Amino acid sequence: MDRAKRLAKRLVHHPAPEDTAPTVSVQNYLGQFRQSPRRAVTNYLLSLFPILSWITRYNLGWLSGDIVAGLTVGMVVVPQGMSYAQIATLPPQYGLYSSFVGVTVYCLFATSKDVSIGPVAVVSLLTSQIIGRVMKAHPGQWEGPEIATTVAFVSGFIVLGIGLLRLGWIVEFIPAPAVSGFMTGSAINIAVGQVPGLMGITGFDTRAATYHVIINSLRGLPRTTLDAAWGLPSLVALYIISLGCTHLGKRYPRYARVFFFISVLRNAFVILVMTIASWLYTRHRRSAKGTYPIKILQTVPRGFQNVRQPTINSELVSALAGQIPVATIVLLLEHIAISKSFGRLNGYTIDPNQELIAIGVTNTVGSCFGAFPATGSFSRSALKAKSGVRTPLAGLVTSIVVIVALYGLTPAFFWIPNATLAAVIIHAVGNLVASPAQVYTYWRVSPLEFVIWSAAVLTTVFSTVEDGIYVSISTSAALLLVRLAHPRGNFLGRASVREHADSKETREVFVPLTKDGVTNPQVAIIPPSPGVIVYRYEESFLYPNSSIFNSELVSHVKKTMRRGKDMSGVSMGDRPWNDPGPSKHGAAADQVLNDQKPELHAIVIDMSSISHVDVTAVQALVDTRNEVERWADHTVEFHFATILSPWIRRALVAGGFGVGVSSSRAPREIARVVPYRELDGESSDDRFEPVDVESNGESKLPESPNPSQKNEHAPIISTDTPFFHFDLVAAVRAAESGLPTKL
């Protein structure tokens, strides 16, 4: 009886709490979108061309850095472009077409100064697999370049649409370990696939699963040809120059930049030396059939002779329908990952939506130049950054180098050995393989994401790149759903801590009662007063995880708190089927144990980690209140601390929380799915008459005071919601203030 009087007093007379927070209405929410349509359209159109924001400030200081970086990247992109065209099973000139369009178009739309667009190893490998599948399913109907340019157009158009619609946030659902995993697996796949070309071994499909290629390459070692004399020395020379320049740059810091540019020129130097050697050896050894003793590049058409309109017809698009999703995913994933990385390293922020627009335009326009799919290159972007690039305009300098190569160097390309290009590819993709230190970091930070990385690598090696991508994405999505559906929650106790080691002043904090290795084991953690439960939920409170919240709280209450109704005097026939209580013989002993437990008075929920709630979650909270009150057989107070969002406050008020309503007037259901009013004779909503709550579910607030009239003692949170508190300490004190004196 005393308890009922105390509770009635708290419900009728709201104590002046320590806190107050404004609420919001739908009108407040929609107000943020009110803007002049003309201004919105103008800002949107200007945002599509970031070059307009900085080109007017271009100066000679920037120009010198851009020229050096552009020339440096140009000397690398020419041999790499032709090499990656080989991976894509296309003639070498298509790699140069892709390189030219990528570096030219990107500078107009870029928000990253470092990224270099063009052919890359993973996309080239994927293109070769797409070409192989389409040509196998439709033999003789389309040629490889025709298929590749169509893939570039369709996937580029999709990425462009994603960027224009500002849907770039979808990329955030794929974590870094998943991207690293399929890139590592793809790099291994590419390197293994180039070994036969490096050694001159033929007679099997180098686009098969990686383990098949490894087995067949080992079997084919006795068939090694003279090509190995150009391939192996090239690979060894590339690594010697790279490692030697890195070592000398560290030993002689004064000449570090000189050694850097020597290392940059290693691809061009090795190709030049091996091309001269190839010309000296093969120029007089052409057979009657027109073949040479080693495989060489032979004729590379001068200029843009293969430029033509992309083939866009329903039959080809239908044949590519199953391959387009993976091509699109790789384009946007690899580019966004690279651009974000260099933005972090060099102190600027990229716009993911704008970067997707840049990739989309590059591939859509590139398909009209005979280009195959292109995206951001890690190795060339790193080279561009180290060369001192200042703006995206460096891409125009690189495009000039590609044009010079297309129109002036194609006769020399005739004698380039294929084995040397294979060595260039193997050396280039080595940087894409995650280092042991990086993999170990994945394990230390998140073992589950290490499993995702491993699954992506193994799937790519033992199956295909496409399967590796899908496995990495699906496992990442599964992990995200598991984490969302099974978040962590902790029952809290109080501890006293000092601000400084020498300070005598202490303050009260709340930490988990179960010491999980984070809290110092020597710290004494005191549980809340008997009858009070303090709980923190470490996730947004939404429909996938709301049942976990409900089950944890209800289970804890039934385990640690006194059951309000004495079941020893209730016959078995009158007991509920799902909770019959103790057996008749053990009822007395169970009641003795039950009487030793504290009577549940209040539950305090720390909302500091919760940023969103939905209808299902509030219904779960209502269910929790109903179940614990049924167990305690009386009204239980629910206190909420640190509500960060006015929308959460609004939702809780709609559920009958915070305003001090009694359980008889609180809603028992707010997420009704089926109409069954006839079962209880009335709507549960009809019984809900919240105190001081408007008909639209928003709590009333006093009129806003004049901004010039400030009161330093004004409450932070509205006094109309006495069970909402500014912080956890205040919430627990308020919950404990209603306890009987003996507690």
N, C-alpha and C positions, 0 to 999 in steps of 0.2 A: 504493500500500500504506500509506504514511504517512497518507494522507487517510482511509482506511478505519479505521485505528486511532484517529485523532482522533475520528471520528464515533462509533465504538463506545463510546469513553470518555464522550462527551457523552450518549449514550443510556443507558448504565448508571449513570453517576454524575451525578446531576442537580446542577448548580451551584446554590448558594443564590441565587435571583434576587432582584431588588429589589422584587418585587411579589407580591401575593396578593389574591385576591378570593373572596368566598363564592359557592357555587353554590346552586341552588334545586332543589326537587323539585316534582312535581305537587301534593303535599300542601301545600307552602308556598304555592303559587299559589291553591289553593282555599280556603286558610285565611282569605284576606282577605274572602271573601264570607260567612263565618260570622257571623250576626247573629240576634238574636231575631226571629222572624217577626212577632210582634205589634208590636215597636218599628219594624220596617221598614215595615209597613203604616201605622202611625200617622204616621211621618215622611213617607211618600209622600202620604197624604191631607192633612196639614197643608201640604205644599209646593204643593198645588193652589190654595191661597188665600193668597197672599203678604200680603194686607191684614191678616191676623191677626197678622203679625209687627210691625206698626207702628201699627195703629189705636189701641191702648191708650196710645200716647204722643202722640196727637194733641193739639195745643194751639192757642191763639189766634194765635200767631205764624204757624203754618202756615196757619190758616184765612184770614187776611187775604190772603196770597199766592195761595191757591187761588181765592178769590172773584174777585180781580182777573184772574187768568189765565183762569178759567172764563168770566167775562163777556166778556173780550176774544175768546176763541175762539168763543163763542156768536154774537157779532156778525158773525163771518166765516163760520161754518159754515152759517148759514141761507141766505144768497145763494149760497154755493158748492154747498150740497146741491141746491138747485133747479137750478142751472146744470149740475151733473154729471148730474142726472136727464135733462136734455135731451140730453147726450152719449149716454146709455144708451138714448135714444129712449123714455123713460118719462115719464108725467105728473110734474109737479114735486113733488107731495106724497110720492112714493116716495123722493126724495132726503132729505126731512125725516125720514121714517121711519127710513132707514138711519143718518142722523146721530144721532137720538135713541138708538137701540139701541146704536150703537157707543160713544158716550161714557158711557152708563149702565153697560153690562155690563163694559166693559174695566177699570174701576177695581177690580173685585173680584179680577181675575186678573193684574193688571199687575205687571211688574218694572221698568217704566220710568215715571218720573213725567212725562216730556215728551210722549210719543207721544199723538196724538189719532186715534182710530179713526172712520172714516166713509167716505162716498163719496170716491173719488179719480179723477183723470182717466184714468189708464191702465186701471184696472179697469172704469170706466164705458164707455170705448171698446171694450174687449173684450166687455163685456156686450152692447153694441149689435150687434157683429158676430155674437155667438152667437144673439141674437134674430133677426137678419136671416136667418141660415142655416137655423135651425129653421123659421121661418115660410115660407121659400122652399121647403124640402123637404116641409113638411106644412102647406100653406095652409089657413087657417081653423080648424085643429084646436086651437091654443092661442093665448092672447093674450100680448103682451109682458110684462106684470107677472107673469103666471103662470110664464113661462119663467125670468124673472130670479130670482124667489124660489126656484125649484127649484134653479137653479145655486148660489145662496147656501147652500141647505141641504146639497146633496150635497158641494160643495167644502169647506164649513165642517166637515162631518162627517169628511171625509178628513183635513183639517189637524188636527182635534181628535184623531183616532186616532194621527197621527204624533207629536203632542205627548205624549199619554198613554203611548205606548210608548217615549218618550224617544229618538226617532229624529231629533231636530233637527239632528244633526251632518251630515245629508245636504245641508243648505243650504250647508255650507262648501265643497262641491265646485264651486260656481259663483262665480267671482271677481268682484270689484267692477267691473272694466271691462265685463264682460258685462252686469251689471245696469244700469250707467250707459248702455251702448249701446242696449239696447232701451227704456229709459226716455227717452233723448234722441230716439230715432226715434219713439216713441209721442207724445211732446210735440209734435214737428213735425207728426205726423199729425193730432193733435187741433187744433192751432192752424190748420193749413191747412183742416181740415174746418169750422171755425167762421167762416172768412172769408165764405163765401156768406151765412150768417145775419147777419153783421155788415153786409153790403152789401145785403141783401134780394134776392140772386140765387137763383133757383130753376131747376128744369128738369133737374137731373142728380143722381146719387147721391153724396152727400157722404161715404159710408162706403166708397167705392172706394179703390183704391191712391192714395197721396198724390200721385204725379206726375199721375195722371188728374184729381184734384180741382184741382190747380194749373192744368193746361191748361184745364179747363172753366171755372174761375173767371175766367181771363183772357179767354176767349171770351165770358163772360157779363157783362163789365163794362158794355157798352152797356145791359144790362137792369137796372142798379142802380136800386133803388127808394128811397122816402122813408125806409126803415128805416135807411139809412146816416146820416141826420141824427141819429139817436139812438145808432148804433153807433160811428162814428168819433170823435165828441167824447167819448164815454165812455172809449174806449181811450186817447185822448190825455190825458184828465184823470187817469186812473189812473196813467199813467207820470209825468206832471208832479208829482202829489202824492207818489208814491213817491220819485222821484229828488230832488225839492226837499226833502223832509223828511230824507232821508239826508244831503244836502249841508249843510243848516242844523244838523242834529244834530252834525256834525263841526266846523262853524264855531263853534257856541255850545254847548260841552259841558255847560254848566250846565243847559240846557233840552233836553238830548238825550232824556230820557224823555218830555217833553211832545210833542216832534216824533215820537217813536216811536208814541205812542197816536194822534196825528193821522193818521199813515200807516196804522195799523191800521184806522181808521174809513173809509178811502178807498172800500172796496167798498160799505159801507152808505150813505155820503154820495152817491156817484155814482148808485147805484140809486134812492135817495130823490129826488134832483133830477130824474132822467130819468123816474121814475114820475110825479112831479107834472106834468112837461112833457107826458108821454104822456096823462095824464088831462085836462089842459087842452085838448089838441088833438083827442083822439079821442072824448070823451064825447058830443059832439053830431054825430058823423060816422059813426054806425053805418048800414050799408047795409040794404036790405030783406032781404038774405040773411043778415044778422046778422054781417057782417064789418066790420072796421075798416081805416082807411087804412094802418096799420102793424100788424105782427104783435105781439100782446101775449099775456101769459100766460093771461089770462082766468080762468075759475073754478078755484080751488084748494079742494078739499073741506076743511071744517073738522074738526080733530081726526083721529082714527084711523078714518075711515069705511071705508077699504079694507083694514083688518086682517082677515086670514083665514088658515085653515090652508093651508100650502103643498101644492101638488099633487105628490104622490109616487106615480106609477104607472109601471109597467114600460115603457109606450110612450114616455112623455116622457123617462124616464131613458135609454132606448135611443137616442132621438134626440139626447140630449146627450152620449152616451158619448164621442164623438170630441173634444168641446170641454172636458170636465171637466178633463183633465190640465193644459191650459194655464192654465185659470182657477185651479186649485189652486197651480200653480207661481208665478203672479203674486202671489196672495194672500200666500203665505209669504215669497217673495223680497223683495218691496217692504217688507213690514213688518219683517222681520229686518234688512234693510239700514238702514232708518231708525232703528230702535230701537238698533242697535249704534252708529250714528253719534252719536246724542245721548248715549248712555252714555259714549262716549269723550270727548265735548266737556265733559260735566258731571261726570265723575269717578265714575261708578258702573258696575257690570257687570250686564248683563241675563242672564236665563236663557232661551236660545233655545227650549227645550222648553216652558217655561211661557208664553212669548209665543205659541207656536203653539197652545197650549191656549186662550189668551185669544182669538185670532183665530177658532179653531174654534167656541168657545162663542158668540162675538158673531154670527157668521154663521148658526149653527144656530138660535139664539134669534131672531135678526133675521128669518129667513124666516117666522116665525109672526106678525110685525108688518108683513108686506108689504115688507120691506127687500130691496134687491138687494145683491150682494156688496160688502163694505166691508173696508178694511184701513188701515194707517197712512198718514197724510197728511204729506208733507214740509213743505209750507207752513204748515199749521196747527200741526204739532209745533214748528217753529221759532218761530212766534208764541207758542205756549204757553211755551216755554223762555225767550224774551226777556221775557215778561210777569212772570216771577218765580214760576212755579209751584213749589209745595213738595212736593206729594204727588199720586198719581193721583186723589184724591178731587175734584180740580178738575173732573173730567168730570161729576160730578153737578150742578155749577153750570151747566155748558154745557147739560146736558139740560133744566134748568129754562128756559133761554132758548129752546130749541127748542120746548118745550111751550107757552110763551107765544106764540111765533110761530104754532104750529099752531092754537091756539084763539082768539087775539086779533088776528092780523094778516092772516089769509087774505083778508078783503075788499080790503085794500090791494094784495095780490099780484096782483089781477085786472089792474091797469093797468101792470104791469112790462113794458117792451119786451123782446122776445126778442133784439133786436140788442144791448141793454145787457148781457144775460146772456152773450151771445157774447163781448163785450168783456171781461167778468169772467173767462171761461174762458181766453181767449188770454193775458191778463195773468197768470193764475195758473200756467199750464203753462210760461210762460217760465222759471221757476225750475228746471224739471226738465231743461232743456237744458244739457248740460255746457259750461262755459266754455272758450274757447280755451286758457287757461292750464292747466286741468285736463287737457285732451286732450294738450297738449304734455308734461305730466308723465307721462302714460301712455307716450308715445313715448320719453322719456328713461329711464324706469325699466325698461320692458319693451316693446321694439318689437313682439314677437309679440302681446302683449295689446292693443296699439294696433290691430293688424290685427283682432283679435276685436271690439273696440269699433266699428271702421269697418264690419265685416261686419254687425254687429247693426243699426247705423243704416241702412245702405244697404238691407238686406233689409226692414226695417220700412217704409222710405219707398217702395220699389218693389214691395212685396208687401203683407203684412199684419203686424199686431202678433204674431199667432200664429207666423208664419214667422220673424219676427225673434227671438222668444224661443227657438224650437227651434234656430235657427242659432247664437245666442250660446251656448246650452248645449252643443250638439254640438261646436262649435269649441273651447270651453273643455275639454271632456272629451278631445278629440283632442290638444290641447296638453299636458294632464296626462299622458296615456298616452305621448306622445312624450318628455316630460321624464323620465318614470319608466323608459322603455325605453332611453333614450340619455343616461344621466347622464354627468357629467364625471368623469374620473379623471386623476391626475397622477403622474408619476414625480418623486421628490423628491431634492433635494440639500441639503447643509448650508450654513448661513451663520452668521457670527458677528455678533452685534449687541450694542450697548451699551444698558444700561438708561436712561442719560441722556447727553446730549451731552457733558457734562463728566466723565463717569465713565470710569475706566480698566478696570473690570470688564466682561467680555463673557460672553455665554451663547450656547449653540448652539441654533439653530432649523433646521427643515427647511421648505423652500419649493420650489415647482415648478421643475424644471430649465429649462423653457421660460418665459422672461419674457413674461408676457401683458399687460403694462401695469399690473399691480397692484404687482409688486415693483419697487423702485427699480432702474433699469438700471445704476446705479453700484455696486450691491452685488455682490460676488464670490460666486457660488454654486459650491460644490465638490461634484462628484459623490461618491457613496459609494465605499468602497474597491472595487477591481476584484473582480468576482465577487459583489457584493452589490447587490440591487435593492430600492429603497424605493418603495412605491406607496401612494397614498391614493385611496380611492373616496368620492366626495362624494354618496352617496345610500344609502338603505336597500338592503340586499343581498337582493333578492327575485327570484322567478321571471321577471318580465318583462325584467330587465336583467342577469341572471346570465351570459348568454352574452357580453355586452359585456365584462364583467370577465375572463372566460376568454380571449377573443380578444385583448384588449389585452396581457395579461401574456404569453401564449404568443408572440404576434407580436414583442413586445419582446425576449423571451429569444432567439428564433431570429435576430433581427436583430443583437443586440449581444453575445451570449455564444457561447462555443466549442461546437461540436458534439462530443460525446464520442467518437463512433465515426468512425474514418477510413473514408470511403466509397470512397476510391481503390482499395482492394484488394477491394471487394465487387463481384461480377459483377452485371450488370443483372438477371439472372433472380432473384437473391436479394434484390433491393431491393424495398421495399414499393411498391405501385402508386401510393399517394397522396403519397409523399415519396421519390422516387427519388434525390434528391441531384444532384450535378453530373454532366454527361456524361463519358464515358470520356476524351475528349480534354482536357476542362478540369478534370479531377479534381485534377491536381497543383497547378495554380495556385490552385484553390479551397481546397485543403488548406493552402497557404501563408497565404492570407488568414484561414482559420479558425484557424490556430495563433497568429495575432497577437491574437486576441480573448481576453478573460479567461475562466477556467473558472468556471462558475456554482457558487456555494457556498451562498448563502442568499437568500431573498426575505422582506422585511419588509413587512407590510401594516399600515397605519395604520387602525385601526377607529374613530377618534374621531368620524367623520361617519356611522357606521352604527348605526342604532338597532334594526333588525330583520333577521333572516335567516330563511329557510325551508329546506325540504328540498331544493328544486331548486337553491337557491343553494349549499348545502353540497356537493351533488353536482357543481356547476360547479367549486367549489374543489378537490374531489377530482380531477376531470378535469384541472384545471390542473396539479396536482401530478404526475399520471401523465404528462402530455404533456411537461412540462419535464424530468422525470427521464428520460424516454425520449430526449429531445434531448441532455441532459447525459451520459446513460449512467451515472449514479450517483445516489445519494440526495441530495436537496436539502433543506436546512432551511427550514422555514416559521415565521417569528416573527410574533407578533401584538401590536400595541401599543394601549393605551387601549381595552380592551373595556368598554363602558359597562353592558352588561346581563348579568346572570348567565345569562339564557336563551341569549344568543349564545355565552357560554362553554360552556354545556352542549351546544349544537349542534355547536360545533367539536370538542369532545372526542369526541362521537359519530362525527364524521368522521375521527377519528384524528389530530387536530391538537393541539398544545400539550403532549401528554404524553410526547413523545420516542420514539414508536414508529418502527421502521424501516419502509421501504416494503414489505418482504415481508410484514409483518403488518398494514399499513394497509388499510382497506376500499377496494376499487376501485369499488364501487357501493353507494350507500345509497338511491337512488331508483329501484329496479328497477320497471319497468312491465310487462314480460312475463316469464314463467318460462322461462329457457333454461339451467338448470343442466346439462342433459345436454350442452351444447356445451363446457363447460370441465371437466366432471366433478365440480365441487364449487361450493358457494356461496361467493361472495366474502365474504359475511358470516362464513362459517365460518373464514376465514383471519384474521379480525380479533380479535386478543387484546390489547387495549390495556393498557399498563402502568399499574398502580395505578388502574384504572377499574372501578367496580362493574358488575354485570350489567345494570343498568338504564340504563347510559350516563352516570351521574353520577360526577364525580371525587370521590374520597374526600378528606375534610378532617380534620385533627386535631380532637380534641374542643375545643369552645369553652372558653377559659380562664375563670376566675372574673373577672367584670367588675371586681372590686376589685383584681385583680392585673394591672396594665398593664405592658407591656414596650415601651418607646419604640423598641427596635431590632427588633421583630418584623417579619417580612416582610408586605408589604401584600397580595400575591397568593400563593396556595398554592404551596409548593415542589414539589407533585406535578405542576404544569404549568409546567415551566421555559421553555417557548417562548411563554408569555403574559407580557407586560411591562406595567409600570405606565404608562410613557410611551414616546414614540417614540425619544428619545435612548437610553434604556436598551435598547430593542429592537435598535437599530442597533449599539450597543456589543457586545451579546451575539452578534449575527450576525457581527461582525468579529473577535470573540475567537477563533473557530475557524479563521480563515484561516491559511495557511502563513506562517511567519516572514518570508519574502521579500516578502510582500504588505504 
